[in-house]
């Protein structure tokens, strides 16, 4: 399989009643031609609306560990639903939801925002810089690697998510794929795939914004989607901190060379 993504196998939403932006990381190729195993690690948006059928699907899929990058407030409002026996791990990237994803709802699009809603794009650039520089974020992503390393049984699947499955989850995927030596262009494609898998949801919200405050459509779109510029802001912060992402993972997230080798044994074939 090439790195362009086989969407029928990668995007799992069609198999779920209420899952959104649920995606396999299996099948991506590394620089030396290895592939990430299927049924080992998946990413998603929130899990609070999952149906009993969805829980059965995920149980049969092998879900064993659920990593939640959301803040305690988000978790309290919308606790995860997951199959019985799943290990739940809370790893808040931010103390509060800086992404604003949990504040934007179809039935109350504008009132819930904690920022100037006309400055969505600038706000997201700041969010991505904070994900790289804040100690809380580094601690969460270091612990994420601990859980990835613990996911070493053949048939077990680890899922990681936030509210929208695009920013905190997106950077988690960037760190994991980078540690496995997946090429940068593939990592970027995986990151941007959110815009395709979340399009119907985003369009629905923006339709409501158009009806309430049409001048805010572009700004709210900036909060609801991902852009290369956001990833580039994170990359810039990484370069300023560590020179490159491999040094960042080693020096800031404290992931050792031996742990990287163990990750490759667990996730690559």
ZAMAR-275625 format. One record per residue (C-alpha): residue number from 0; residue in one letter; chain; x, y, z negated. Coordinates in nm, 2 decimals, padded with zeros to 4 digits. Example, Ala and Ser with C-alpha at 12.3 -4.5 7.8 and 13.67 -1.06 7.14 Angstrom:
<r pos="0" code="A" unit="A" X="01.23" Y="-00.45" Z="-00.78"/>
<r pos="1" code="S" unit="A" X="01.37" Y="-00.11" Z="-00.71"/>
This chain:
<r pos="0" code="X" unit="A" X="00.00" Y="00.00" Z="00.00"/>
<r pos="1" code="X" unit="A" X="00.12" Y="00.35" Z="00.08"/>
<r pos="2" code="X" unit="A" X="00.12" Y="00.64" Z="-00.15"/>
<r pos="3" code="X" unit="A" X="-00.17" Y="00.82" Z="00.01"/>
<r pos="4" code="X" unit="A" X="-00.42" Y="00.65" Z="-00.22"/>
<r pos="5" code="X" unit="A" X="-00.67" Y="00.38" Z="-00.13"/>
<r pos="6" code="X" unit="A" X="-00.97" Y="00.57" Z="-00.28"/>
<r pos="7" code="X" unit="A" X="-01.20" Y="00.26" Z="-00.30"/>
<r pos="8" code="X" unit="A" X="-00.96" Y="00.10" Z="-00.54"/>
<r pos="9" code="X" unit="A" X="-00.82" Y="00.41" Z="-00.71"/>
<r pos="10" code="X" unit="A" X="-01.14" Y="00.60" Z="-00.79"/>
<r pos="11" code="X" unit="A" X="-01.36" Y="00.39" Z="-01.02"/>
<r pos="12" code="X" unit="A" X="-01.65" Y="00.63" Z="-01.05"/>
<r pos="13" code="X" unit="A" X="-01.87" Y="00.43" Z="-00.81"/>
<r pos="14" code="X" unit="A" X="-01.86" Y="00.13" Z="-01.05"/>
<r pos="15" code="X" unit="A" X="-01.98" Y="00.34" Z="-01.34"/>
<r pos="16" code="X" unit="A" X="-02.32" Y="00.50" Z="-01.42"/>
<r pos="17" code="X" unit="A" X="-02.18" Y="00.80" Z="-01.60"/>
<r pos="18" code="X" unit="A" X="-01.80" Y="00.79" Z="-01.57"/>
<r pos="19" code="X" unit="A" X="-01.64" Y="01.09" Z="-01.40"/>
<r pos="20" code="X" unit="A" X="-01.29" Y="01.13" Z="-01.25"/>
<r pos="21" code="X" unit="A" X="-01.20" Y="00.77" Z="-01.36"/>
<r pos="22" code="X" unit="A" X="-00.89" Y="00.67" Z="-01.17"/>
<r pos="23" code="X" unit="A" X="-00.64" Y="00.39" Z="-01.14"/>
<r pos="24" code="X" unit="A" X="-00.27" Y="00.48" Z="-01.14"/>
<r pos="25" code="X" unit="A" X="-00.20" Y="00.14" Z="-01.00"/>
<r pos="26" code="X" unit="A" X="-00.06" Y="00.11" Z="-00.64"/>
<r pos="27" code="X" unit="A" X="00.16" Y="00.42" Z="-00.64"/>
<r pos="28" code="X" unit="A" X="00.51" Y="00.34" Z="-00.51"/>
<r pos="29" code="X" unit="A" X="00.83" Y="00.45" Z="-00.68"/>
<r pos="30" code="X" unit="A" X="01.13" Y="00.60" Z="-00.50"/>
<r pos="31" code="X" unit="A" X="01.30" Y="00.25" Z="-00.49"/>
<r pos="32" code="X" unit="A" X="00.99" Y="00.08" Z="-00.35"/>
<r pos="33" code="X" unit="A" X="00.84" Y="-00.08" Z="-00.66"/>
<r pos="34" code="X" unit="A" X="00.47" Y="-00.03" Z="-00.73"/>
<r pos="35" code="X" unit="A" X="00.27" Y="00.05" Z="-01.04"/>
<r pos="36" code="X" unit="A" X="00.06" Y="-00.24" Z="-01.15"/>
<r pos="37" code="X" unit="A" X="-00.31" Y="-00.23" Z="-01.12"/>
<r pos="38" code="X" unit="A" X="-00.52" Y="-00.29" Z="-01.43"/>
<r pos="39" code="X" unit="A" X="-00.26" Y="-00.14" Z="-01.66"/>
<r pos="40" code="X" unit="A" X="-00.33" Y="00.24" Z="-01.69"/>
<r pos="41" code="X" unit="A" X="-00.62" Y="00.46" Z="-01.59"/>
<r pos="42" code="X" unit="A" X="-00.71" Y="00.83" Z="-01.64"/>
<r pos="43" code="X" unit="A" X="-01.05" Y="00.99" Z="-01.68"/>
<r pos="44" code="X" unit="A" X="-01.27" Y="01.28" Z="-01.79"/>
<r pos="45" code="X" unit="A" X="-01.49" Y="01.25" Z="-02.11"/>
<r pos="46" code="X" unit="A" X="-01.63" Y="00.92" Z="-02.21"/>
<r pos="47" code="X" unit="A" X="-01.92" Y="01.04" Z="-02.43"/>
<r pos="48" code="X" unit="A" X="-02.19" Y="00.97" Z="-02.17"/>
<r pos="49" code="X" unit="A" X="-02.09" Y="00.62" Z="-02.08"/>
<r pos="50" code="X" unit="A" X="-02.38" Y="00.37" Z="-02.06"/>
<r pos="51" code="X" unit="A" X="-02.38" Y="00.02" Z="-02.20"/>
<r pos="52" code="X" unit="A" X="-02.32" Y="-00.11" Z="-01.85"/>
<r pos="53" code="X" unit="A" X="-02.02" Y="00.12" Z="-01.82"/>
<r pos="54" code="X" unit="A" X="-01.88" Y="-00.02" Z="-02.15"/>
<r pos="55" code="X" unit="A" X="-01.93" Y="-00.37" Z="-02.02"/>
<r pos="56" code="X" unit="A" X="-01.74" Y="-00.27" Z="-01.70"/>
<r pos="57" code="X" unit="A" X="-01.45" Y="-00.13" Z="-01.89"/>
<r pos="58" code="X" unit="A" X="-01.44" Y="-00.42" Z="-02.12"/>
<r pos="59" code="X" unit="A" X="-01.42" Y="-00.66" Z="-01.83"/>
<r pos="60" code="X" unit="A" X="-01.16" Y="-00.43" Z="-01.67"/>
<r pos="61" code="X" unit="A" X="-00.94" Y="-00.50" Z="-01.97"/>
<r pos="62" code="X" unit="A" X="-00.96" Y="-00.17" Z="-02.16"/>
<r pos="63" code="X" unit="A" X="-00.77" Y="-00.20" Z="-02.48"/>
<r pos="64" code="X" unit="A" X="-00.64" Y="00.14" Z="-02.57"/>
<r pos="65" code="X" unit="A" X="-00.83" Y="00.48" Z="-02.54"/>
<r pos="66" code="X" unit="A" X="-00.60" Y="00.79" Z="-02.57"/>
<r pos="67" code="X" unit="A" X="-00.80" Y="01.11" Z="-02.63"/>
<r pos="68" code="X" unit="A" X="-00.61" Y="01.43" Z="-02.57"/>
<r pos="69" code="X" unit="A" X="-00.90" Y="01.65" Z="-02.68"/>
<r pos="70" code="X" unit="A" X="-00.92" Y="01.88" Z="-02.99"/>
<r pos="71" code="X" unit="A" X="-01.10" Y="01.77" Z="-03.31"/>
<r pos="72" code="X" unit="A" X="-01.38" Y="02.01" Z="-03.23"/>
<r pos="73" code="X" unit="A" X="-01.44" Y="01.85" Z="-02.89"/>
<r pos="74" code="X" unit="A" X="-01.43" Y="01.50" Z="-03.04"/>
<r pos="75" code="X" unit="A" X="-01.68" Y="01.59" Z="-03.31"/>
<r pos="76" code="X" unit="A" X="-01.92" Y="01.73" Z="-03.05"/>
<r pos="77" code="X" unit="A" X="-01.89" Y="01.45" Z="-02.80"/>
<r pos="78" code="X" unit="A" X="-01.73" Y="01.14" Z="-02.95"/>
<r pos="79" code="X" unit="A" X="-01.61" Y="00.87" Z="-02.71"/>
<r pos="80" code="X" unit="A" X="-01.81" Y="00.57" Z="-02.63"/>
<r pos="81" code="X" unit="A" X="-01.59" Y="00.27" Z="-02.57"/>
<r pos="82" code="X" unit="A" X="-01.61" Y="-00.11" Z="-02.57"/>
<r pos="83" code="X" unit="A" X="-01.60" Y="-00.29" Z="-02.91"/>
<r pos="84" code="X" unit="A" X="-01.24" Y="-00.38" Z="-03.00"/>
<r pos="85" code="X" unit="A" X="-01.08" Y="-00.09" Z="-02.81"/>
<r pos="86" code="X" unit="A" X="-00.81" Y="00.09" Z="-03.01"/>
<r pos="87" code="X" unit="A" X="-00.89" Y="00.46" Z="-03.03"/>
<r pos="88" code="X" unit="A" X="-00.60" Y="00.71" Z="-03.06"/>
<r pos="89" code="X" unit="A" X="-00.66" Y="01.08" Z="-03.10"/>
<r pos="90" code="X" unit="A" X="-00.36" Y="01.29" Z="-02.97"/>
<r pos="91" code="X" unit="A" X="-00.48" Y="01.65" Z="-02.95"/>
<r pos="92" code="X" unit="A" X="-00.26" Y="01.84" Z="-02.70"/>
<r pos="93" code="X" unit="A" X="-00.41" Y="02.17" Z="-02.83"/>
<r pos="94" code="X" unit="A" X="-00.56" Y="02.25" Z="-03.17"/>
<r pos="95" code="X" unit="A" X="-00.85" Y="02.41" Z="-02.98"/>
<r pos="96" code="X" unit="A" X="-00.95" Y="02.35" Z="-02.62"/>
<r pos="97" code="X" unit="A" X="-00.75" Y="02.61" Z="-02.44"/>
<r pos="98" code="X" unit="A" X="-00.86" Y="02.48" Z="-02.10"/>
<r pos="99" code="X" unit="A" X="-01.22" Y="02.59" Z="-02.17"/>
<r pos="100" code="X" unit="A" X="-01.34" Y="02.27" Z="-02.01"/>
<r pos="101" code="X" unit="A" X="-01.56" Y="02.18" Z="-02.31"/>
<r pos="102" code="X" unit="A" X="-01.72" Y="02.52" Z="-02.31"/>
<r pos="103" code="X" unit="A" X="-01.85" Y="02.51" Z="-01.95"/>
<r pos="104" code="X" unit="A" X="-02.18" Y="02.33" Z="-01.92"/>
<r pos="105" code="X" unit="A" X="-02.44" Y="02.33" Z="-01.64"/>
<r pos="106" code="X" unit="A" X="-02.71" Y="02.46" Z="-01.88"/>
<r pos="107" code="X" unit="A" X="-02.50" Y="02.74" Z="-02.03"/>
<r pos="108" code="X" unit="A" X="-02.22" Y="02.82" Z="-01.80"/>
<r pos="109" code="X" unit="A" X="-02.12" Y="03.17" Z="-01.91"/>
<r pos="110" code="X" unit="A" X="-02.21" Y="03.21" Z="-02.28"/>
<r pos="111" code="X" unit="A" X="-01.98" Y="02.94" Z="-02.41"/>
<r pos="112" code="X" unit="A" X="-01.65" Y="03.08" Z="-02.29"/>
<r pos="113" code="X" unit="A" X="-01.39" Y="03.21" Z="-02.54"/>
<r pos="114" code="X" unit="A" X="-01.20" Y="03.41" Z="-02.28"/>
<r pos="115" code="X" unit="A" X="-01.28" Y="03.69" Z="-02.04"/>
<r pos="116" code="X" unit="A" X="-01.46" Y="03.48" Z="-01.78"/>
<r pos="117" code="X" unit="A" X="-01.33" Y="03.70" Z="-01.50"/>
<r pos="118" code="X" unit="A" X="-00.97" Y="03.59" Z="-01.57"/>
<r pos="119" code="X" unit="A" X="-01.00" Y="03.22" Z="-01.52"/>
<r pos="120" code="X" unit="A" X="-00.70" Y="03.18" Z="-01.29"/>
<r pos="121" code="X" unit="A" X="-00.46" Y="03.38" Z="-01.51"/>
<r pos="122" code="X" unit="A" X="-00.58" Y="03.19" Z="-01.81"/>
<r pos="123" code="X" unit="A" X="-00.51" Y="02.85" Z="-01.65"/>
<r pos="124" code="X" unit="A" X="-00.15" Y="02.96" Z="-01.57"/>
<r pos="125" code="X" unit="A" X="-00.11" Y="03.03" Z="-01.94"/>
<r pos="126" code="X" unit="A" X="-00.26" Y="02.70" Z="-02.04"/>
<r pos="127" code="X" unit="A" X="-00.01" Y="02.51" Z="-01.82"/>
<r pos="128" code="X" unit="A" X="00.28" Y="02.70" Z="-01.97"/>
<r pos="129" code="X" unit="A" X="00.16" Y="02.63" Z="-02.32"/>
<r pos="130" code="X" unit="A" X="00.13" Y="02.26" Z="-02.24"/>
<r pos="131" code="X" unit="A" X="00.50" Y="02.26" Z="-02.18"/>
<r pos="132" code="X" unit="A" X="00.62" Y="02.49" Z="-02.46"/>
<r pos="133" code="X" unit="A" X="00.40" Y="02.43" Z="-02.76"/>
<r pos="134" code="X" unit="A" X="00.52" Y="02.19" Z="-03.03"/>
<r pos="135" code="X" unit="A" X="00.17" Y="02.05" Z="-03.06"/>
<r pos="136" code="X" unit="A" X="00.17" Y="01.95" Z="-02.70"/>
<r pos="137" code="X" unit="A" X="00.51" Y="01.79" Z="-02.71"/>
<r pos="138" code="X" unit="A" X="00.41" Y="01.59" Z="-03.02"/>
<r pos="139" code="X" unit="A" X="00.10" Y="01.46" Z="-02.84"/>
<r pos="140" code="X" unit="A" X="00.28" Y="01.36" Z="-02.53"/>
<r pos="141" code="X" unit="A" X="00.56" Y="01.20" Z="-02.72"/>
<r pos="142" code="X" unit="A" X="00.30" Y="00.99" Z="-02.91"/>
<r pos="143" code="X" unit="A" X="00.13" Y="00.92" Z="-02.57"/>
<r pos="144" code="X" unit="A" X="00.46" Y="00.75" Z="-02.46"/>
<r pos="145" code="X" unit="A" X="00.45" Y="00.54" Z="-02.79"/>
<r pos="146" code="X" unit="A" X="00.11" Y="00.41" Z="-02.69"/>
<r pos="147" code="X" unit="A" X="00.22" Y="00.34" Z="-02.33"/>
<r pos="148" code="X" unit="A" X="00.51" Y="00.14" Z="-02.47"/>
<r pos="149" code="X" unit="A" X="00.28" Y="-00.06" Z="-02.69"/>
<r pos="150" code="X" unit="A" X="00.06" Y="-00.15" Z="-02.40"/>
<r pos="151" code="X" unit="A" X="00.28" Y="-00.44" Z="-02.31"/>
<r pos="152" code="X" unit="A" X="00.04" Y="-00.73" Z="-02.29"/>
<r pos="153" code="X" unit="A" X="-00.03" Y="-00.85" Z="-01.93"/>
<r pos="154" code="X" unit="A" X="-00.40" Y="-00.81" Z="-01.92"/>
<r pos="155" code="X" unit="A" X="-00.44" Y="-00.50" Z="-02.13"/>
<r pos="156" code="X" unit="A" X="-00.54" Y="-00.16" Z="-01.99"/>
<r pos="157" code="X" unit="A" X="-00.47" Y="00.18" Z="-02.14"/>
<r pos="158" code="X" unit="A" X="-00.70" Y="00.48" Z="-02.06"/>
<r pos="159" code="X" unit="A" X="-00.61" Y="00.84" Z="-02.13"/>
<r pos="160" code="X" unit="A" X="-00.84" Y="01.13" Z="-02.10"/>
<r pos="161" code="X" unit="A" X="-00.95" Y="01.48" Z="-02.20"/>
<r pos="162" code="X" unit="A" X="-01.28" Y="01.66" Z="-02.13"/>
<r pos="163" code="X" unit="A" X="-01.25" Y="01.72" Z="-01.76"/>
<r pos="164" code="X" unit="A" X="-00.97" Y="01.48" Z="-01.70"/>
<r pos="165" code="X" unit="A" X="-00.76" Y="01.73" Z="-01.50"/>
<r pos="166" code="X" unit="A" X="-00.53" Y="01.95" Z="-01.71"/>
<r pos="167" code="X" unit="A" X="-00.42" Y="01.77" Z="-02.03"/>
<r pos="168" code="X" unit="A" X="-00.48" Y="01.44" Z="-01.86"/>
<r pos="169" code="X" unit="A" X="-00.32" Y="01.57" Z="-01.54"/>
<r pos="170" code="X" unit="A" X="00.01" Y="01.66" Z="-01.73"/>
<r pos="171" code="X" unit="A" X="00.00" Y="01.32" Z="-01.90"/>
<r pos="172" code="X" unit="A" X="-00.01" Y="01.16" Z="-01.56"/>
<r pos="173" code="X" unit="A" X="00.27" Y="01.38" Z="-01.44"/>
<r pos="174" code="X" unit="A" X="00.49" Y="01.28" Z="-01.73"/>
<r pos="175" code="X" unit="A" X="00.41" Y="00.91" Z="-01.69"/>
<r pos="176" code="X" unit="A" X="00.46" Y="00.90" Z="-01.31"/>
<r pos="177" code="X" unit="A" X="00.78" Y="01.10" Z="-01.33"/>
<r pos="178" code="X" unit="A" X="00.92" Y="00.86" Z="-01.59"/>
<r pos="179" code="X" unit="A" X="00.85" Y="00.57" Z="-01.36"/>
<r pos="180" code="X" unit="A" X="01.03" Y="00.75" Z="-01.07"/>
<r pos="181" code="X" unit="A" X="00.72" Y="00.81" Z="-00.85"/>
<r pos="182" code="X" unit="A" X="00.80" Y="01.07" Z="-00.59"/>
<r pos="183" code="X" unit="A" X="00.70" Y="01.43" Z="-00.66"/>
<r pos="184" code="X" unit="A" X="00.47" Y="01.45" Z="-00.35"/>
<r pos="185" code="X" unit="A" X="00.28" Y="01.14" Z="-00.47"/>
<r pos="186" code="X" unit="A" X="00.25" Y="01.29" Z="-00.82"/>
<r pos="187" code="X" unit="A" X="00.11" Y="01.61" Z="-00.67"/>
<r pos="188" code="X" unit="A" X="-00.14" Y="01.42" Z="-00.46"/>
<r pos="189" code="X" unit="A" X="-00.26" Y="01.23" Z="-00.77"/>
<r pos="190" code="X" unit="A" X="-00.29" Y="01.56" Z="-00.96"/>
<r pos="191" code="X" unit="A" X="-00.50" Y="01.73" Z="-00.68"/>
<r pos="192" code="X" unit="A" X="-00.72" Y="01.43" Z="-00.63"/>
<r pos="193" code="X" unit="A" X="-00.93" Y="01.56" Z="-00.92"/>
<r pos="194" code="X" unit="A" X="-01.07" Y="01.83" Z="-00.69"/>
<r pos="195" code="X" unit="A" X="-01.22" Y="01.55" Z="-00.47"/>
<r pos="196" code="X" unit="A" X="-01.35" Y="01.32" Z="-00.75"/>
<r pos="197" code="X" unit="A" X="-01.50" Y="01.61" Z="-00.94"/>
<r pos="198" code="X" unit="A" X="-01.64" Y="01.80" Z="-00.64"/>
<r pos="199" code="X" unit="A" X="-02.01" Y="01.72" Z="-00.70"/>
<r pos="200" code="X" unit="A" X="-01.99" Y="01.82" Z="-01.07"/>
<r pos="201" code="X" unit="A" X="-01.80" Y="02.14" Z="-00.99"/>
<r pos="202" code="X" unit="A" X="-02.04" Y="02.24" Z="-00.71"/>
<r pos="203" code="X" unit="A" X="-02.33" Y="02.19" Z="-00.95"/>
<r pos="204" code="X" unit="A" X="-02.18" Y="02.42" Z="-01.21"/>
<r pos="205" code="X" unit="A" X="-02.09" Y="02.68" Z="-00.96"/>
<r pos="206" code="X" unit="A" X="-02.44" Y="02.68" Z="-00.82"/>
<r pos="207" code="X" unit="A" X="-02.56" Y="02.78" Z="-01.17"/>
<r pos="208" code="X" unit="A" X="-02.29" Y="03.05" Z="-01.20"/>
<r pos="209" code="X" unit="A" X="-02.40" Y="03.19" Z="-00.86"/>
<r pos="210" code="X" unit="A" X="-02.75" Y="03.22" Z="-00.99"/>
<r pos="211" code="X" unit="A" X="-02.64" Y="03.39" Z="-01.32"/>
<r pos="212" code="X" unit="A" X="-02.32" Y="03.59" Z="-01.25"/>
<r pos="213" code="X" unit="A" X="-02.22" Y="03.56" Z="-00.88"/>
<r pos="214" code="X" unit="A" X="-01.91" Y="03.78" Z="-00.93"/>
<r pos="215" code="X" unit="A" X="-01.77" Y="03.51" Z="-01.17"/>
<r pos="216" code="X" unit="A" X="-01.78" Y="03.22" Z="-00.92"/>
<r pos="217" code="X" unit="A" X="-01.41" Y="03.24" Z="-00.82"/>
<r pos="218" code="X" unit="A" X="-01.30" Y="03.27" Z="-01.18"/>
<r pos="219" code="X" unit="A" X="-01.51" Y="02.98" Z="-01.31"/>
<r pos="220" code="X" unit="A" X="-01.39" Y="02.77" Z="-01.01"/>
<r pos="221" code="X" unit="A" X="-01.03" Y="02.84" Z="-01.13"/>
<r pos="222" code="X" unit="A" X="-01.13" Y="02.69" Z="-01.47"/>
<r pos="223" code="X" unit="A" X="-01.30" Y="02.39" Z="-01.32"/>
<r pos="224" code="X" unit="A" X="-01.04" Y="02.28" Z="-01.06"/>
<r pos="225" code="X" unit="A" X="-00.67" Y="02.21" Z="-01.03"/>
<r pos="226" code="X" unit="A" X="-00.43" Y="02.40" Z="-00.81"/>
<r pos="227" code="X" unit="A" X="-00.07" Y="02.36" Z="-00.70"/>
<r pos="228" code="X" unit="A" X="00.00" Y="02.69" Z="-00.87"/>
<r pos="229" code="X" unit="A" X="-00.09" Y="02.55" Z="-01.21"/>
<r pos="230" code="X" unit="A" X="00.15" Y="02.25" Z="-01.16"/>
<r pos="231" code="X" unit="A" X="00.42" Y="02.49" Z="-01.04"/>
<r pos="232" code="X" unit="A" X="00.37" Y="02.70" Z="-01.36"/>
<r pos="233" code="X" unit="A" X="00.43" Y="02.39" Z="-01.56"/>
<r pos="234" code="X" unit="A" X="00.73" Y="02.30" Z="-01.34"/>
<r pos="235" code="X" unit="A" X="00.87" Y="02.65" Z="-01.39"/>
<r pos="236" code="X" unit="A" X="00.84" Y="02.62" Z="-01.77"/>
<r pos="237" code="X" unit="A" X="01.01" Y="02.28" Z="-01.76"/>
<r pos="238" code="X" unit="A" X="01.30" Y="02.41" Z="-01.55"/>
<r pos="239" code="X" unit="A" X="01.34" Y="02.70" Z="-01.80"/>
<r pos="240" code="X" unit="A" X="01.33" Y="02.46" Z="-02.09"/>
<r pos="241" code="X" unit="A" X="01.53" Y="02.17" Z="-01.96"/>
<r pos="242" code="X" unit="A" X="01.64" Y="02.21" Z="-01.60"/>
<r pos="243" code="X" unit="A" X="01.42" Y="01.93" Z="-01.46"/>
<r pos="244" code="X" unit="A" X="01.14" Y="01.70" Z="-01.57"/>
<r pos="245" code="X" unit="A" X="01.36" Y="01.40" Z="-01.64"/>
<r pos="246" code="X" unit="A" X="01.56" Y="01.61" Z="-01.89"/>
<r pos="247" code="X" unit="A" X="01.24" Y="01.75" Z="-02.04"/>
<r pos="248" code="X" unit="A" X="01.10" Y="01.40" Z="-02.10"/>
<r pos="249" code="X" unit="A" X="01.43" Y="01.29" Z="-02.25"/>
<r pos="250" code="X" unit="A" X="01.52" Y="01.60" Z="-02.46"/>
<r pos="251" code="X" unit="A" X="01.18" Y="01.76" Z="-02.54"/>
<r pos="252" code="X" unit="A" X="00.96" Y="01.46" Z="-02.56"/>
<r pos="253" code="X" unit="A" X="01.24" Y="01.25" Z="-02.70"/>
<r pos="254" code="X" unit="A" X="01.18" Y="00.95" Z="-02.47"/>
<r pos="255" code="X" unit="A" X="01.51" Y="00.75" Z="-02.45"/>
<r pos="256" code="X" unit="A" X="01.67" Y="00.58" Z="-02.15"/>
<r pos="257" code="X" unit="A" X="01.59" Y="00.24" Z="-02.31"/>
<r pos="258" code="X" unit="A" X="01.22" Y="00.34" Z="-02.35"/>
<r pos="259" code="X" unit="A" X="01.21" Y="00.45" Z="-01.99"/>
<r pos="260" code="X" unit="A" X="01.35" Y="00.11" Z="-01.89"/>
<r pos="261" code="X" unit="A" X="01.08" Y="-00.06" Z="-02.11"/>
<r pos="262" code="X" unit="A" X="00.81" Y="00.15" Z="-01.94"/>
<r pos="263" code="X" unit="A" X="00.93" Y="00.03" Z="-01.60"/>
<r pos="264" code="X" unit="A" X="00.92" Y="-00.33" Z="-01.71"/>
<r pos="265" code="X" unit="A" X="00.56" Y="-00.29" Z="-01.84"/>
<r pos="266" code="X" unit="A" X="00.41" Y="-00.09" Z="-01.55"/>
<r pos="267" code="X" unit="A" X="00.61" Y="-00.17" Z="-01.24"/>
<r pos="268" code="X" unit="A" X="00.62" Y="-00.47" Z="-01.01"/>
